Amino acid sequence: MATELPFFMGKQTVERRKSLGLCIDCKKPNDNLPELRCKSCAEKANQKNRAYYRHNRAKVLKRTRSYYFEHEKEYQKYRNEWYSKHPEFSNDNHQKAKLRALQIVAQAAHPTCAYCSCDDQRFLEINHKNGGGSKEFLSAGSNFYWAIIKGRRKTDDLEVTCGPHNKWHFYKLKYGETANRFNITWQ
């Protein structure tokens, strides 16, 4: 994050204070190196920035969005470089976590759909027996899988289903027995 400099302070002043190990605001010895501000000045600046954001949120978001669209190619390049440096956040690891969570919920090494025995892992999903799964997944994201893997999330209200049966289960909860008119099979 770029440090906001006071309007009266030039780059030479900042560089001189930084080289002397001083805080750029209060000129006291900086105990927070390599940051430019000492801890107390950094906290004050943080509070000031948060207050500014609270009062000007719409303007800041508009500026951020427009900057993103003007520099979209640079963002894509940065994002690709970041993911190459941080492989633990890659899609492969997400898929591995999903598979491990499916195995735990199904209590089997090779999970299958609870209704049609579909075993293609690309189609398998974790279904909430009592509904409300999309809210939980949207709030937790991939942490939902990690909570299952780490044992922080109980699995007695979950089951493994294929995508079509997960949707059928949703319709059954929403529309009742009318959903039983669907016939979904895995061949």
C-alpha positions in Angstrom: 0.0 0.0 0.0 1.4 3.4 -1.0 2.0 5.6 2.0 0.2 8.9 1.9 2.7 11.8 2.3 1.7 15.1 3.9 1.2 17.7 1.2 4.0 19.9 2.6 6.6 17.1 2.6 8.7 16.4 -0.4 10.4 13.2 -1.4 13.8 14.5 -0.3 12.6 15.2 3.2 11.1 11.7 3.4 14.2 10.0 2.1 16.4 12.0 4.6 14.2 11.1 7.6 14.0 7.5 6.4 17.8 7.2 6.0 18.2 8.6 9.5 15.7 6.1 10.9 13.2 8.8 11.9 9.4 8.8 11.6 8.3 11.0 8.7 5.6 12.6 10.8 6.9 13.2 14.3 10.7 13.1 13.5 11.3 10.8 16.5 13.3 7.6 16.2 11.2 5.1 14.2 10.7 1.8 16.1 8.6 0.4 13.3 11.1 0.0 10.5 10.9 -0.6 7.5 7.7 1.4 7.7 7.9 5.2 7.3 5.9 6.0 10.4 6.4 5.0 14.0 3.6 2.9 15.5 1.7 5.7 17.1 1.8 7.9 13.9 0.9 4.8 11.8 -2.1 4.2 14.0 -3.2 7.9 13.7 -2.8 7.7 9.9 -4.8 4.5 9.8 -7.6 6.0 11.8 -7.6 9.1 9.6 -7.7 6.9 6.4 -10.5 4.8 7.8 -12.5 7.9 8.7 -12.0 9.3 5.2 -13.1 6.0 3.6 -16.2 5.9 5.8 -17.3 9.4 4.7 -16.3 9.0 1.0 -16.9 5.3 0.4 -18.9 5.8 -2.9 -16.3 8.1 -4.4 -13.4 5.8 -3.4 -15.2 2.7 -4.9 -16.0 4.6 -8.1 -12.4 5.7 -8.4 -11.1 2.2 -7.7 -13.4 0.6 -10.3 -12.6 3.1 -13.0 -8.8 2.7 -12.3 -9.2 -1.1 -12.5 -11.0 -0.9 -15.9 -8.4 1.5 -17.2 -5.5 -0.8 -16.1 -7.2 -4.2 -16.5 -4.3 -5.8 -18.4 -1.8 -4.7 -15.7 -4.1 -6.2 -13.0 -4.4 -9.5 -14.9 -0.6 -9.6 -15.3 -0.1 -8.9 -11.6 -2.8 -11.5 -10.6 -1.1 -14.2 -12.8 2.3 -13.4 -11.3 0.9 -13.5 -7.8 -0.8 -16.9 -8.3 2.4 -18.3 -9.8 4.3 -17.2 -6.6 1.5 -18.5 -4.3 0.6 -21.9 -5.6 -1.2 -22.8 -2.4 -4.1 -20.7 -3.6 -4.3 -22.3 -7.0 -7.4 -24.1 -8.3 -5.7 -27.5 -8.0 -5.5 -27.1 -4.2 -9.1 -25.9 -4.1 -10.1 -29.1 -6.0 -8.0 -31.2 -3.6 -9.7 -29.6 -0.6 -13.1 -30.2 -2.2 -12.3 -33.9 -2.8 -11.1 -34.4 0.7 -14.3 -32.7 2.1 -16.4 -34.9 -0.2 -14.6 -38.0 1.2 -15.2 -36.9 4.8 -18.9 -36.3 4.2 -19.4 -39.5 2.3 -17.2 -41.4 4.7 -15.6 -43.2 1.7 -12.4 -43.0 -0.3 -14.4 -42.7 -3.5 -17.4 -40.5 -2.8 -20.6 -41.1 -4.9 -24.0 -39.3 -5.1 -26.4 -40.4 -2.3 -29.2 -40.8 -4.9 -27.8 -42.1 -8.1 -24.3 -43.3 -7.3 -22.7 -40.8 -9.7 -18.9 -41.1 -9.1 -17.5 -38.4 -11.4 -15.9 -36.0 -9.0 -16.4 -33.0 -11.3 -20.2 -33.3 -10.8 -20.3 -34.0 -7.0 -21.3 -31.4 -4.5 -22.0 -31.2 -0.8 -25.7 -30.9 -0.2 -27.2 -29.5 3.0 -30.0 -31.9 4.0 -32.0 -29.1 5.7 -31.3 -26.5 3.0 -29.6 -23.1 3.4 -26.3 -24.4 1.9 -25.7 -21.5 -0.5 -25.8 -19.0 2.3 -23.2 -20.9 4.2 -21.0 -21.5 1.2 -21.2 -17.9 0.0 -20.2 -16.6 3.5 -17.4 -19.1 4.0 -16.2 -19.8 0.4 -13.5 -22.4 0.2 -13.1 -22.1 4.0 -16.3 -24.3 4.1 -14.2 -27.2 2.8 -11.4 -26.5 5.2 -13.8 -26.3 8.1 -15.0 -29.8 7.2 -11.4 -31.1 6.8 -10.2 -29.6 10.1 -13.3 -30.9 11.9 -14.6 -27.5 12.8 -17.8 -28.2 10.9 -20.0 -31.2 11.7 -21.1 -33.3 8.8 -24.3 -34.9 10.1 -26.5 -32.5 8.2 -24.5 -32.9 4.9 -24.6 -35.4 2.1 -22.8 -35.9 -1.2 -24.9 -35.4 -4.3 -24.4 -34.8 -7.9 -25.3 -31.4 -9.3 -28.7 -32.4 -10.7 -29.7 -34.2 -7.5 -28.6 -31.2 -5.4 -30.8 -29.0 -7.5 -33.7 -31.5 -7.3 -33.3 -31.5 -3.5 -33.6 -27.7 -3.5 -36.8 -27.9 -5.6 -38.1 -30.6 -3.2 -37.6 -28.3 -0.2 -39.0 -25.3 -2.1 -42.0 -26.9 -4.0 -42.7 -30.0 -2.0 -43.6 -33.4 -3.5 -44.1 -31.8 -7.0 -40.3 -32.2 -7.5 -40.7 -36.0 -7.3 -42.0 -35.9 -10.8 -38.4 -35.5 -12.0 -36.5 -38.6 -13.0 -32.7 -38.2 -12.7 -30.5 -41.1 -13.5 -26.7 -41.7 -13.8 -25.7 -44.2 -16.5 
